[in-house]
Amino acid sequence: MKFPLERRFPEEISVLEDLFGHTEVQVRLPRLNDIFNRAENAWRNYVAQIPNGRVKYLLIAEAPPWSVTGVAPQYVLDPSSRPRTLMRALRKAFLPPNGQLKSADALAEFARQSFLLVDSIPFAMDYSPKRGAPNYDKLVGLSARSFLQETLKSSSLVWSSPENS
């Protein structure tokens, strides 16, 4: 079930407004919801590819990148997205050198190796100039409990132990 971010994360939206301003967040909410829903769908599709749902490697990222309406969101777990910095780094870490796989094939290989990427914040905003702000830390803390933990709990993932690796 898809709930708008403002209903699902009201306290986090309030902190987001403290960071970026009420008007900017309210104007962006429709697009934030769209990017969030697309990222959630891509994440669920990716998780379904992890063999037996067993995770060996976990990378906690910040948030899906912002894009304006009319521009396709570029999310690392979306096979139709163009490779960005994070995808290039993941390819270096998990794929053989000079492996020129299509994004869908690269994602399938990451999943085969039991790699999971999860976002810590559900809002696609540019946090670069805000990371030093006290409200940024508050947003990360709130989102870690309301979004990150709930995302991990609600999935069918199994955490690999060193003995099972």
VMD Tcl script that draws the C-alpha trace (Angstrom):
set ca {
  {0.00 0.00 0.00}
  {1.44 3.37 -0.98}
  {0.93 6.12 1.54}
  {2.10 9.62 0.86}
  {5.29 10.43 2.71}
  {3.56 13.17 4.66}
  {1.13 10.64 6.21}
  {3.72 7.94 6.80}
  {6.51 10.18 8.15}
  {4.94 13.36 9.61}
  {7.66 14.00 12.20}
  {10.39 13.51 9.61}
  {8.61 15.87 7.19}
  {8.58 18.50 9.93}
  {12.35 18.15 10.39}
  {12.82 18.18 6.60}
  {10.92 21.49 6.54}
  {13.23 22.83 9.26}
  {16.18 21.94 7.02}
  {14.89 23.10 3.64}
  {12.00 25.40 4.44}
  {8.28 24.68 4.61}
  {7.48 26.05 1.15}
  {10.25 24.17 -0.65}
  {9.27 20.84 0.94}
  {5.56 21.35 0.27}
  {6.21 22.23 -3.38}
  {8.42 19.16 -3.77}
  {6.18 16.66 -1.96}
  {4.42 15.29 -5.06}
  {7.79 14.60 -6.69}
  {9.27 13.25 -3.43}
  {6.38 10.79 -3.25}
  {6.89 9.75 -6.87}
  {10.63 9.17 -6.43}
  {10.03 7.32 -3.15}
  {7.48 4.98 -4.73}
  {9.74 4.25 -7.71}
  {12.71 3.60 -5.42}
  {10.62 1.32 -3.18}
  {9.45 -0.70 -6.19}
  {13.00 -1.01 -7.53}
  {14.24 -2.04 -4.06}
  {11.56 -4.74 -3.68}
  {12.31 -6.09 -7.17}
  {16.01 -6.18 -6.36}
  {15.51 -7.88 -2.97}
  {13.49 -10.60 -4.70}
  {16.64 -11.51 -6.68}
  {18.81 -12.15 -3.60}
  {19.13 -15.96 -3.30}
  {16.99 -17.16 -0.39}
  {16.91 -13.55 0.81}
  {20.25 -14.13 2.57}
  {22.30 -10.94 2.92}
  {26.09 -11.10 3.27}
  {26.95 -7.49 2.45}
  {25.01 -4.40 3.52}
  {25.52 -0.83 2.37}
  {23.41 1.86 3.97}
  {23.14 4.82 1.61}
  {21.64 8.24 2.27}
  {18.62 8.64 -0.02}
  {17.56 8.29 -3.64}
  {18.77 11.26 -5.69}
  {16.44 14.15 -6.45}
  {15.23 14.75 -9.98}
  {12.70 17.20 -11.32}
  {9.35 16.14 -12.72}
  {9.71 14.92 -16.27}
  {13.22 13.56 -15.66}
  {13.40 9.85 -14.84}
  {14.69 9.29 -11.31}
  {18.14 7.72 -11.37}
  {18.08 5.10 -8.61}
  {20.99 2.70 -8.25}
  {18.73 -0.36 -7.91}
  {16.66 0.53 -10.97}
  {18.01 -1.40 -13.98}
  {16.88 1.35 -16.34}
  {18.91 4.05 -14.55}
  {22.19 5.23 -16.00}
  {25.29 4.35 -13.96}
  {26.15 7.04 -11.44}
  {28.94 7.31 -8.88}
  {27.52 4.68 -6.53}
  {26.89 2.16 -9.32}
  {30.42 2.64 -10.64}
  {31.84 2.04 -7.14}
  {29.72 -1.08 -6.68}
  {30.85 -2.44 -10.03}
  {34.48 -1.98 -8.96}
  {33.84 -3.77 -5.68}
  {31.66 -6.66 -6.85}
  {32.36 -7.27 -10.53}
  {35.46 -8.50 -12.32}
  {37.70 -5.78 -13.78}
  {36.55 -4.49 -17.15}
  {33.15 -6.12 -16.66}
  {30.88 -4.19 -18.99}
  {27.56 -5.63 -17.93}
  {24.27 -3.90 -18.56}
  {22.77 -2.41 -15.39}
  {20.20 -5.20 -15.06}
  {22.95 -7.83 -15.34}
  {25.17 -5.99 -12.87}
  {22.29 -5.78 -10.39}
  {21.59 -9.49 -10.84}
  {25.24 -10.22 -10.07}
  {25.18 -8.00 -6.96}
  {22.07 -9.88 -5.79}
  {23.69 -13.24 -6.55}
  {26.57 -12.20 -4.28}
  {24.02 -11.38 -1.54}
  {24.68 -7.65 -1.54}
  {21.96 -5.34 -0.19}
  {21.74 -1.59 -0.51}
  {19.18 0.25 1.59}
  {18.55 3.97 2.01}
  {18.57 5.57 5.45}
  {16.34 8.53 4.50}
  {13.17 8.20 2.38}
  {13.28 11.76 0.97}
  {15.14 12.48 -2.29}
  {16.72 15.83 -1.49}
  {20.21 17.29 -1.93}
  {21.62 16.95 1.58}
  {25.19 18.01 0.70}
  {24.91 21.56 2.08}
  {22.82 20.39 5.05}
  {24.92 17.58 6.55}
  {26.48 19.84 9.20}
  {23.12 21.08 10.46}
  {21.79 19.70 13.77}
  {18.44 19.02 12.11}
  {20.17 16.78 9.57}
  {21.36 14.54 12.41}
  {17.83 14.59 13.81}
  {16.39 13.59 10.41}
  {18.87 10.72 10.08}
  {18.07 9.48 13.59}
  {14.31 9.64 13.09}
  {14.51 8.05 9.64}
  {16.76 5.26 10.89}
  {14.03 4.20 13.28}
  {10.91 4.90 11.22}
  {12.12 4.07 7.72}
  {15.37 2.07 7.73}
  {14.52 -0.35 10.53}
  {10.96 -0.81 9.33}
  {12.15 -1.46 5.77}
  {14.56 -4.13 6.93}
  {12.04 -5.73 9.33}
  {9.24 -5.84 6.75}
  {11.26 -7.64 4.13}
  {11.92 -11.36 3.82}
  {15.65 -10.93 4.34}
  {17.83 -13.27 6.34}
  {21.09 -12.00 7.74}
  {24.10 -14.18 7.05}
  {26.34 -14.99 9.98}
  {30.11 -15.45 9.56}
  {29.62 -19.23 9.82}
  {27.14 -19.16 6.93}
  {29.18 -16.93 4.61}
}
mol new
graphics top color blue
foreach p $ca { graphics top sphere $p radius 0.5 }
foreach p [lrange $ca 0 end-1] q [lrange $ca 1 end] { graphics top cylinder $p $q radius 0.2 }
display resetview
